[in-house]
Amino acid sequence: MAGLVAGPAPAATEDLPDMGSPSDTVLSRDREMQIGRAIYASLRDTGHLITDPETQEYIQDIGQKLAAHATDTGQKFRFFVVDDPAINAFALPGGFIGVHSGLILATASESELAGVLAHEISHVTQRHISRAIYANQRASILTMAAMLGAILLGAATGSGDAIQGAVVAAQGAAAQQQINFTRSNEYEADRVGIGLLASAGFDPAAMSSFFETLARQTGPLASQAPEFLRTHPVTVNRVAESRARSAQLARPEGIVDTAGYSLTRARLRLLTSPDQEVAIARFRAELADPAHAAEIGAAYGMALAQLQRGEFRDARERFSELLQSSTSTIPFYTGLAQAEMGLGRTAEAFQTYEHAMRLFPRNVPLTVHYAEALMQHDRPKEAHRVLLDLLNAVPPTPEQVRLIALAASAAGDTADAHYYMAEYHLMSGDLKLAADELRIAMGIPGLDNVQRARFNSRLAEIQEVLDRLQAERRRDVSASNAGKRP
């Protein structure tokens, strides 16, 4: 039996050594990754992340397009969407970039969304978090890291309790000031981010125009400002400087929003609306407005709404019309197949899926939906096979790794299921649980030599990192105790 042959998870990777920077002595890149992964896992566990495959794929695609122009140091990024109507975005240590659904819906163009992501990417590449901690070397690295995680988690989830507890634990506002992005950090992130926008083919003026629009719409009172403007204050001078900088760069010709931007906004409008009827009313209004009637997002949003409401016949008709207008838009195939499933036309639905899989092999959302349909119709071995083919070719999300573990378990491939769950725990930063899953996998009878070698190799990698982290913790404790001695 085959197993997921994934590269080493971030927790178990060893990068080639470099000279580093002074801030590395306080918060190394490895430690940044540990903190960022832990905060990301906490967000996922609280249910605040949007795990919709199409939304995940879109935000990751646009983020990686920008990140490809950001650094040659090997910094890796993970982009994700938080289910929150607040207009906000944030950067976590280790290259984890979060953007709220409310911010995506507040943008007027794809370049504006790219501008926010470019700004946050620049906070990471310029090491603003570790530089802020380095500025106060007297603070305990463990205390500062713990407080940083809790404050960012509180900001991302709107949990005042998390923020308050962190501030108390770290002795209040003085420490908090050390991790707030300074004015110079914001200017630097603007400058670097504008360059990223132009290099990646977006409008370099979009970042400042979006910030300026937000400030103009909300008025001068801080309490009325979106969360993004409170954490990233916009001044007249800052807008003027960023506009002047973007004017010096050539604006790429023919900038148009991708279909993914319109479709993602439609999905988010429907998925995050507390009242589905409000979203549907908006789609209907846009379809009736000649200025918007030709836009693909409203028609797609209506088709999704019909699908969710069980109006499968109407949904099938609308998705068929959408496919006739664009045979290269993958979500239309998925929607059509789901509508056919709802009508009980199982054979037609699988034909639609399989036709799309031939046209767009290893597309992540399409393959995930196809595998889910296979599992729902008692075909777990096929689901395991198509997911394995996908996840050996693209970096998986934790949700996708968990899905292949479920498929393997349902197919009777128990050892592989435990191996996948080990990878799932690695992605969550829990190395001990990952090691336990591998030990269980190795104890299952009937393993072939390839499986046994793979499991052993992965366990050895994890154990090596566990030993190193334990040694680092001992050094931290010793250094802390030494600092307390008179």
C-alpha positions as a Python dict, from the first residue, in 0.01 Angstrom:
ca = {
    (1, 'M'): (0, 0, 0),
    (2, 'A'): (120, 343, -85),
    (3, 'G'): (158, 620, 169),
    (4, 'L'): (162, 997, 152),
    (5, 'V'): (519, 1078, 53),
    (6, 'A'): (530, 1432, 181),
    (7, 'G'): (838, 1643, 235),
    (8, 'P'): (941, 1716, 592),
    (9, 'A'): (686, 1929, 773),
    (10, 'P'): (801, 2273, 880),
    (11, 'A'): (848, 2160, 1236),
    (12, 'A'): (1099, 1900, 1125),
    (13, 'T'): (1297, 2095, 868),
    (14, 'E'): (1654, 2207, 910),
    (15, 'D'): (1751, 2501, 689),
    (16, 'L'): (2109, 2565, 591),
    (17, 'P'): (2272, 2798, 842),
    (18, 'D'): (2316, 3167, 758),
    (19, 'M'): (2474, 3463, 932),
    (20, 'G'): (2133, 3580, 1055),
    (21, 'S'): (2068, 3918, 1210),
    (22, 'P'): (2088, 4059, 1565),
    (23, 'S'): (1718, 3983, 1619),
    (24, 'D'): (1792, 3613, 1558),
    (25, 'T'): (1965, 3603, 1896),
    (26, 'V'): (1628, 3677, 2060),
    (27, 'L'): (1375, 3513, 1827),
    (28, 'S'): (1520, 3270, 1574),
    (29, 'R'): (1341, 3176, 1255),
    (30, 'D'): (1276, 2831, 1401),
    (31, 'R'): (1116, 2986, 1709),
    (32, 'E'): (911, 3221, 1490),
    (33, 'M'): (778, 2919, 1303),
    (34, 'Q'): (690, 2740, 1628),
    (35, 'I'): (498, 3041, 1759),
    (36, 'G'): (320, 3107, 1430),
    (37, 'R'): (218, 2745, 1388),
    (38, 'A'): (83, 2729, 1742),
    (39, 'I'): (-129, 3043, 1693),
    (40, 'Y'): (-254, 2916, 1358),
    (41, 'A'): (-350, 2582, 1516),
    (42, 'S'): (-535, 2764, 1796),
    (43, 'L'): (-729, 2966, 1540),
    (44, 'R'): (-820, 2650, 1352),
    (45, 'D'): (-927, 2472, 1671),
    (46, 'T'): (-1160, 2757, 1768),
    (47, 'G'): (-1336, 2731, 1431),
    (48, 'H'): (-1244, 3082, 1319),
    (49, 'L'): (-1074, 2975, 996),
    (50, 'I'): (-1261, 2937, 670),
    (51, 'T'): (-1173, 2591, 541),
    (52, 'D'): (-1377, 2614, 220),
    (53, 'P'): (-1140, 2464, -44),
    (54, 'E'): (-1210, 2724, -314),
    (55, 'T'): (-1150, 3015, -75),
    (56, 'Q'): (-833, 2853, 60),
    (57, 'E'): (-700, 2794, -290),
    (58, 'Y'): (-767, 3150, -404),
    (59, 'I'): (-608, 3331, -109),
    (60, 'Q'): (-308, 3096, -121),
    (61, 'D'): (-264, 3151, -495),
    (62, 'I'): (-271, 3530, -479),
    (63, 'G'): (-50, 3530, -168),
    (64, 'Q'): (212, 3303, -323),
    (65, 'K'): (213, 3511, -641),
    (66, 'L'): (322, 3807, -427),
    (67, 'A'): (553, 3605, -203),
    (68, 'A'): (744, 3477, -506),
    (69, 'H'): (875, 3833, -550),
    (70, 'A'): (931, 3896, -180),
    (71, 'T'): (1242, 3714, -69),
    (72, 'D'): (1524, 3486, -171),
    (73, 'T'): (1593, 3368, 185),
    (74, 'G'): (1365, 3067, 164),
    (75, 'Q'): (1093, 3219, 384),
    (76, 'K'): (775, 3016, 344),
    (77, 'F'): (426, 3160, 375),
    (78, 'R'): (82, 3026, 453),
    (79, 'F'): (-218, 3245, 377),
    (80, 'F'): (-560, 3189, 533),
    (81, 'V'): (-899, 3357, 574),
    (82, 'V'): (-1056, 3426, 914),
    (83, 'D'): (-1435, 3414, 937),
    (84, 'D'): (-1487, 3762, 1076),
    (85, 'P'): (-1676, 4064, 933),
    (86, 'A'): (-1418, 4306, 1075),
    (87, 'I'): (-1194, 4475, 819),
    (88, 'N'): (-858, 4345, 932),
    (89, 'A'): (-548, 4147, 837),
    (90, 'F'): (-242, 4043, 1035),
    (91, 'A'): (97, 3876, 1010),
    (92, 'L'): (202, 3604, 1253),
    (93, 'P'): (560, 3492, 1318),
    (94, 'G'): (688, 3232, 1073),
    (95, 'G'): (510, 3361, 762),
    (96, 'F'): (147, 3295, 857),
    (97, 'I'): (-70, 3569, 701),
    (98, 'G'): (-436, 3602, 799),
    (99, 'V'): (-700, 3817, 630),
    (100, 'H'): (-1055, 3860, 756),
    (101, 'S'): (-1347, 3781, 528),
    (102, 'G'): (-1477, 4132, 598),
    (103, 'L'): (-1166, 4286, 445),
    (104, 'I'): (-1194, 4080, 127),
    (105, 'L'): (-1555, 4194, 87),
    (106, 'A'): (-1455, 4557, 154),
    (107, 'T'): (-1203, 4569, -132),
    (108, 'A'): (-1307, 4711, -468),
    (109, 'S'): (-1049, 4528, -678),
    (110, 'E'): (-810, 4236, -668),
    (111, 'S'): (-516, 4478, -658),
    (112, 'E'): (-652, 4629, -335),
    (113, 'L'): (-665, 4285, -174),
    (114, 'A'): (-316, 4213, -307),
    (115, 'G'): (-201, 4543, -155),
    (116, 'V'): (-305, 4434, 193),
    (117, 'L'): (-137, 4095, 152),
    (118, 'A'): (180, 4260, 18),
    (119, 'H'): (190, 4488, 324),
    (120, 'E'): (159, 4193, 564),
    (121, 'I'): (415, 3987, 369),
    (122, 'S'): (656, 4277, 410),
    (123, 'H'): (610, 4277, 788),
    (124, 'V'): (732, 3917, 780),
    (125, 'T'): (1021, 3958, 538),
    (126, 'Q'): (1149, 4263, 728),
    (127, 'R'): (1140, 4066, 1058),
    (128, 'H'): (938, 4338, 1233),
    (129, 'I'): (816, 4110, 1512),
    (130, 'S'): (1157, 3976, 1608),
    (131, 'R'): (1310, 4323, 1569),
    (132, 'A'): (1052, 4464, 1810),
    (133, 'I'): (1135, 4199, 2068),
    (134, 'Y'): (1507, 4252, 2013),
    (135, 'A'): (1456, 4620, 2097),
    (136, 'N'): (1381, 4512, 2454),
    (137, 'Q'): (1636, 4240, 2525),
    (138, 'R'): (1571, 4254, 2899),
    (139, 'A'): (1232, 4089, 2848),
    (140, 'S'): (1220, 3713, 2878),
    (141, 'I'): (1196, 3552, 2534),
    (142, 'L'): (948, 3298, 2667),
    (143, 'T'): (724, 3562, 2823),
    (144, 'M'): (737, 3783, 2517),
    (145, 'A'): (666, 3498, 2278),
    (146, 'A'): (371, 3376, 2485),
    (147, 'M'): (227, 3726, 2511),
    (148, 'L'): (277, 3790, 2141),
    (149, 'G'): (85, 3476, 2053),
    (150, 'A'): (-204, 3552, 2287),
    (151, 'I'): (-237, 3913, 2175),
    (152, 'L'): (-233, 3825, 1807),
    (153, 'L'): (-479, 3543, 1867),
    (154, 'G'): (-706, 3779, 2059),
    (155, 'A'): (-685, 4037, 1781),
    (156, 'A'): (-767, 3776, 1521),
    (157, 'T'): (-1066, 3630, 1705),
    (158, 'G'): (-1196, 3942, 1876),
    (159, 'S'): (-1139, 3784, 2216),
    (160, 'G'): (-1078, 4056, 2472),
    (161, 'D'): (-1019, 3795, 2741),
    (162, 'A'): (-722, 3651, 2551),
    (163, 'I'): (-567, 3994, 2515),
    (164, 'Q'): (-629, 4088, 2878),
    (165, 'G'): (-480, 3764, 3007),
    (166, 'A'): (-172, 3808, 2792),
    (167, 'V'): (-115, 4163, 2905),
    (168, 'V'): (-146, 4070, 3271),
    (169, 'A'): (89, 3775, 3227),
    (170, 'A'): (349, 3997, 3067),
    (171, 'Q'): (307, 4283, 3316),
    (172, 'G'): (97, 4517, 3111),
    (173, 'A'): (114, 4785, 2856),
    (174, 'A'): (488, 4847, 2864),
    (175, 'A'): (556, 4504, 2717),
    (176, 'Q'): (269, 4532, 2471),
    (177, 'Q'): (424, 4845, 2325),
    (178, 'Q'): (731, 4643, 2235),
    (179, 'I'): (539, 4425, 1990),
    (180, 'N'): (315, 4685, 1831),
    (181, 'F'): (434, 4772, 1485),
    (182, 'T'): (600, 5112, 1502),
    (183, 'R'): (539, 5394, 1261),
    (184, 'S'): (869, 5318, 1087),
    (185, 'N'): (764, 4953, 1049),
    (186, 'E'): (444, 5064, 875),
    (187, 'Y'): (629, 5293, 636),
    (188, 'E'): (877, 5018, 560),
    (189, 'A'): (603, 4760, 497),
    (190, 'D'): (435, 5009, 262),
    (191, 'R'): (752, 5073, 66),
    (192, 'V'): (844, 4706, 29),
    (193, 'G'): (484, 4602, -37),
    (194, 'I'): (432, 4854, -317),
    (195, 'G'): (735, 4709, -492),
    (196, 'L'): (587, 4360, -455),
    (197, 'L'): (258, 4474, -609),
    (198, 'A'): (427, 4613, -918),
    (199, 'S'): (659, 4312, -956),
    (200, 'A'): (366, 4068, -934),
    (201, 'G'): (161, 4253, -1197),
    (202, 'F'): (-85, 4435, -971),
    (203, 'D'): (-161, 4808, -954),
    (204, 'P'): (105, 4957, -720),
    (205, 'A'): (-129, 5244, -628),
    (206, 'A'): (-397, 5006, -496),
    (207, 'M'): (-251, 4974, -146),
    (208, 'S'): (-265, 5344, -62),
    (209, 'S'): (-600, 5394, -236),
    (210, 'F'): (-761, 5120, -25),
    (211, 'F'): (-622, 5258, 301),
    (212, 'E'): (-731, 5608, 204),
    (213, 'T'): (-1082, 5490, 111),
    (214, 'L'): (-1121, 5317, 447),
    (215, 'A'): (-1007, 5627, 635),
    (216, 'R'): (-1240, 5853, 435),
    (217, 'Q'): (-1544, 5627, 481),
    (218, 'T'): (-1510, 5586, 857),
    (219, 'G'): (-1439, 5942, 961),
    (220, 'P'): (-1190, 6081, 1212),
    (221, 'L'): (-1311, 5904, 1528),
    (222, 'A'): (-1087, 5612, 1623),
    (223, 'S'): (-1383, 5416, 1758),
    (224, 'Q'): (-1541, 5425, 1411),
    (225, 'A'): (-1231, 5309, 1228),
    (226, 'P'): (-1195, 4951, 1104),
    (227, 'E'): (-964, 4730, 1309),
    (228, 'F'): (-711, 4742, 1027),
    (229, 'L'): (-672, 5119, 1058),
    (230, 'R'): (-634, 5097, 1436),
    (231, 'T'): (-351, 4843, 1404),
    (232, 'H'): (-208, 5003, 1089),
    (233, 'P'): (-269, 5379, 1141),
    (234, 'V'): (-296, 5577, 818),
    (235, 'T'): (-176, 5937, 822),
    (236, 'V'): (-188, 6200, 549),
    (237, 'N'): (191, 6184, 520),
    (238, 'R'): (190, 5806, 492),
    (239, 'V'): (-69, 5809, 213),
    (240, 'A'): (117, 6087, 32),
    (241, 'E'): (448, 5900, 53),
    (242, 'S'): (300, 5574, -69),
    (243, 'R'): (124, 5748, -358),
    (244, 'A'): (448, 5918, -459),
    (245, 'R'): (634, 5588, -442),
    (246, 'S'): (375, 5400, -650),
    (247, 'A'): (381, 5681, -910),
    (248, 'Q'): (750, 5610, -967),
    (249, 'L'): (672, 5253, -1069),
    (250, 'A'): (536, 5148, -1405),
    (251, 'R'): (172, 5043, -1383),
    (252, 'P'): (135, 4707, -1561),
    (253, 'E'): (-89, 4720, -1868),
    (254, 'G'): (-426, 4552, -1883),
    (255, 'I'): (-482, 4492, -1511),
    (256, 'V'): (-813, 4308, -1468),
    (257, 'D'): (-957, 4115, -1178),
    (258, 'T'): (-940, 3738, -1218),
    (259, 'A'): (-1252, 3525, -1211),
    (260, 'G'): (-1123, 3384, -882),
    (261, 'Y'): (-1159, 3723, -715),
    (262, 'S'): (-1527, 3758, -813),
    (263, 'L'): (-1610, 3397, -730),
    (264, 'T'): (-1435, 3409, -391),
    (265, 'R'): (-1620, 3726, -291),
    (266, 'A'): (-1951, 3563, -391),
    (267, 'R'): (-1869, 3250, -189),
    (268, 'L'): (-1770, 3456, 115),
    (269, 'R'): (-2078, 3675, 90),
    (270, 'L'): (-2294, 3364, 106),
    (271, 'L'): (-2087, 3156, 350),
    (272, 'T'): (-2035, 3431, 608),
    (273, 'S'): (-2369, 3612, 593),
    (274, 'P'): (-2572, 3570, 913),
    (275, 'D'): (-2884, 3594, 697),
    (276, 'Q'): (-2865, 3408, 367),
    (277, 'E'): (-3157, 3608, 231),
    (278, 'V'): (-2954, 3928, 254),
    (279, 'A'): (-2681, 3780, 36),
    (280, 'I'): (-2937, 3645, -213),
    (281, 'A'): (-3107, 3987, -233),
    (282, 'R'): (-2773, 4142, -319),
    (283, 'F'): (-2705, 3885, -592),
    (284, 'R'): (-3051, 3948, -741),
    (285, 'A'): (-3000, 4324, -735),
    (286, 'E'): (-2667, 4292, -913),
    (287, 'L'): (-2814, 4060, -1175),
    (288, 'A'): (-3096, 4313, -1239),
    (289, 'D'): (-2853, 4607, -1263),
    (290, 'P'): (-2723, 4652, -1622),
    (291, 'A'): (-2393, 4777, -1479),
    (292, 'H'): (-2337, 4443, -1300),
    (293, 'A'): (-2547, 4196, -1500),
    (294, 'A'): (-2248, 4069, -1695),
    (295, 'E'): (-2038, 4007, -1383),
    (296, 'I'): (-1986, 3641, -1312),
    (297, 'G'): (-1987, 3666, -931),
    (298, 'A'): (-2358, 3743, -884),
    (299, 'A'): (-2472, 3459, -1112),
    (300, 'Y'): (-2235, 3219, -937),
    (301, 'G'): (-2355, 3338, -597),
    (302, 'M'): (-2718, 3272, -695),
    (303, 'A'): (-2630, 2923, -818),
    (304, 'L'): (-2453, 2847, -489),
    (305, 'A'): (-2751, 2978, -292),
    (306, 'Q'): (-2987, 2754, -488),
    (307, 'L'): (-2758, 2461, -419),
    (308, 'Q'): (-2754, 2533, -46),
    (309, 'R'): (-3134, 2571, -35),
    (310, 'G'): (-3188, 2236, -203),
    (311, 'E'): (-3319, 2392, -525),
    (312, 'F'): (-3113, 2143, -723),
    (313, 'R'): (-3302, 2168, -1053),
    (314, 'D'): (-3261, 2547, -1068),
    (315, 'A'): (-2899, 2520, -953),
    (316, 'R'): (-2823, 2262, -1223),
    (317, 'E'): (-2973, 2486, -1491),
    (318, 'R'): (-2778, 2790, -1373),
    (319, 'F'): (-2446, 2604, -1344),
    (320, 'S'): (-2502, 2459, -1694),
    (321, 'E'): (-2547, 2815, -1828),
    (322, 'L'): (-2236, 2931, -1646),
    (323, 'L'): (-2035, 2643, -1793),
    (324, 'Q'): (-2153, 2734, -2142),
    (325, 'S'): (-2021, 3086, -2086),
    (326, 'S'): (-1686, 2966, -1951),
    (327, 'T'): (-1563, 2608, -1984),
    (328, 'S'): (-1236, 2690, -1809),
    (329, 'T'): (-1386, 2792, -1473),
    (330, 'I'): (-1343, 2490, -1247),
    (331, 'P'): (-1598, 2576, -972),
    (332, 'F'): (-1876, 2560, -1233),
    (333, 'Y'): (-1803, 2189, -1289),
    (334, 'T'): (-1805, 2123, -914),
    (335, 'G'): (-2134, 2310, -870),
    (336, 'L'): (-2294, 2122, -1158),
    (337, 'A'): (-2183, 1786, -1019),
    (338, 'Q'): (-2317, 1873, -674),
    (339, 'A'): (-2652, 1976, -822),
    (340, 'E'): (-2670, 1650, -1015),
    (341, 'M'): (-2594, 1459, -695),
    (342, 'G'): (-2877, 1646, -524),
    (343, 'L'): (-3116, 1538, -799),
    (344, 'G'): (-3011, 1176, -754),
    (345, 'R'): (-2833, 1166, -1090),
    (346, 'T'): (-2527, 998, -942),
    (347, 'A'): (-2389, 859, -1269),
    (348, 'E'): (-2413, 1200, -1438),
    (349, 'A'): (-2249, 1366, -1138),
    (350, 'F'): (-1949, 1132, -1146),
    (351, 'Q'): (-1922, 1181, -1523),
    (352, 'T'): (-1906, 1556, -1463),
    (353, 'Y'): (-1640, 1513, -1194),
    (354, 'E'): (-1432, 1275, -1404),
    (355, 'H'): (-1453, 1497, -1713),
    (356, 'A'): (-1334, 1792, -1503),
    (357, 'M'): (-1055, 1584, -1348),
    (358, 'R'): (-927, 1503, -1697),
    (359, 'L'): (-937, 1870, -1795),
    (360, 'F'): (-786, 1999, -1472),
    (361, 'P'): (-577, 1723, -1313),
    (362, 'R'): (-469, 1782, -953),
    (363, 'N'): (-676, 2093, -904),
    (364, 'V'): (-710, 2103, -526),
    (365, 'P'): (-1076, 2205, -466),
    (366, 'L'): (-1200, 1986, -752),
    (367, 'T'): (-1010, 1679, -627),
    (368, 'V'): (-1123, 1737, -267),
    (369, 'H'): (-1491, 1759, -370),
    (370, 'Y'): (-1455, 1455, -595),
    (371, 'A'): (-1297, 1254, -312),
    (372, 'E'): (-1572, 1359, -74),
    (373, 'A'): (-1833, 1241, -325),
    (374, 'L'): (-1651, 908, -364),
    (375, 'M'): (-1650, 857, 12),
    (376, 'Q'): (-2019, 945, 41),
    (377, 'H'): (-2092, 674, -214),
    (378, 'D'): (-1885, 404, -39),
    (379, 'R'): (-1581, 426, -267),
    (380, 'P'): (-1308, 509, -11),
    (381, 'K'): (-1024, 328, -191),
    (382, 'E'): (-1074, 548, -497),
    (383, 'A'): (-1091, 854, -272),
    (384, 'H'): (-765, 748, -107),
    (385, 'R'): (-601, 704, -447),
    (386, 'V'): (-702, 1043, -594),
    (387, 'L'): (-613, 1228, -274),
    (388, 'L'): (-275, 1056, -255),
    (389, 'D'): (-201, 1156, -614),
    (390, 'L'): (-295, 1516, -531),
    (391, 'L'): (-120, 1555, -197),
    (392, 'N'): (205, 1409, -324),
    (393, 'A'): (207, 1688, -584),
    (394, 'V'): (92, 1994, -388),
    (395, 'P'): (148, 2111, -28),
    (396, 'P'): (-162, 1995, 162),
    (397, 'T'): (-358, 2182, 425),
    (398, 'P'): (-430, 2016, 762),
    (399, 'E'): (-792, 1964, 653),
    (400, 'Q'): (-681, 1781, 340),
    (401, 'V'): (-441, 1559, 535),
    (402, 'R'): (-721, 1475, 777),
    (403, 'L'): (-948, 1392, 481),
    (404, 'I'): (-699, 1144, 333),
    (405, 'A'): (-658, 989, 678),
    (406, 'L'): (-1035, 933, 692),
    (407, 'A'): (-1032, 788, 339),
    (408, 'A'): (-746, 551, 422),
    (409, 'S'): (-917, 439, 742),
    (410, 'A'): (-1247, 376, 561),
    (411, 'A'): (-1058, 181, 293),
    (412, 'G'): (-896, -41, 556),
    (413, 'D'): (-548, 109, 506),
    (414, 'T'): (-502, 150, 879),
    (415, 'A'): (-125, 199, 891),
    (416, 'D'): (-141, 472, 627),
    (417, 'A'): (-426, 639, 817),
    (418, 'H'): (-207, 668, 1128),
    (419, 'Y'): (83, 795, 915),
    (420, 'Y'): (-139, 1069, 771),
    (421, 'M'): (-260, 1163, 1119),
    (422, 'A'): (105, 1197, 1222),
    (423, 'E'): (145, 1450, 940),
    (424, 'Y'): (-172, 1626, 1056),
    (425, 'H'): (-33, 1665, 1409),
    (426, 'L'): (299, 1785, 1270),
    (427, 'M'): (120, 2061, 1082),
    (428, 'S'): (-47, 2157, 1410),
    (429, 'G'): (291, 2172, 1583),
    (430, 'D'): (227, 1872, 1812),
    (431, 'L'): (537, 1663, 1757),
    (432, 'K'): (468, 1425, 2046),
    (433, 'L'): (128, 1324, 1909),
    (434, 'A'): (283, 1285, 1565),
    (435, 'A'): (547, 1050, 1707),
    (436, 'D'): (278, 849, 1888),
    (437, 'E'): (79, 804, 1565),
    (438, 'L'): (388, 678, 1385),
    (439, 'R'): (462, 429, 1662),
    (440, 'I'): (106, 298, 1631),
    (441, 'A'): (146, 272, 1253),
    (442, 'M'): (469, 75, 1292),
    (443, 'G'): (297, -173, 1524),
    (444, 'I'): (28, -269, 1273),
    (445, 'P'): (82, -617, 1122),
    (446, 'G'): (146, -660, 752),
    (447, 'L'): (362, -355, 681),
    (448, 'D'): (576, -382, 371),
    (449, 'N'): (941, -277, 367),
    (450, 'V'): (871, 58, 201),
    (451, 'Q'): (612, 155, 462),
    (452, 'R'): (833, 47, 750),
    (453, 'A'): (1131, 244, 616),
    (454, 'R'): (917, 554, 558),
    (455, 'F'): (761, 545, 904),
    (456, 'N'): (1100, 488, 1071),
    (457, 'S'): (1260, 773, 878),
    (458, 'R'): (981, 1015, 969),
    (459, 'L'): (991, 915, 1335),
    (460, 'A'): (1368, 970, 1345),
    (461, 'E'): (1324, 1320, 1198),
    (462, 'I'): (1063, 1407, 1458),
    (463, 'Q'): (1267, 1267, 1746),
    (464, 'E'): (1569, 1470, 1636),
    (465, 'V'): (1366, 1791, 1648),
    (466, 'L'): (1211, 1697, 1984),
    (467, 'D'): (1558, 1643, 2130),
    (468, 'R'): (1680, 1975, 1994),
    (469, 'L'): (1377, 2166, 2127),
    (470, 'Q'): (1421, 2006, 2468),
    (471, 'A'): (1786, 2116, 2472),
    (472, 'E'): (1682, 2470, 2374),
    (473, 'R'): (1428, 2482, 2655),
    (474, 'R'): (1691, 2372, 2905),
    (475, 'R'): (1923, 2648, 2782),
    (476, 'D'): (1642, 2906, 2808),
    (477, 'V'): (1567, 2800, 3166),
    (478, 'S'): (1936, 2808, 3260),
    (479, 'A'): (1980, 3152, 3107),
    (480, 'S'): (1669, 3280, 3282),
    (481, 'N'): (1785, 3146, 3619),
    (482, 'A'): (2130, 3295, 3566),
    (483, 'G'): (1976, 3634, 3499),
    (484, 'K'): (1786, 3625, 3829),
    (485, 'R'): (2094, 3560, 4041),
    (486, 'P'): (2232, 3861, 4231),
}
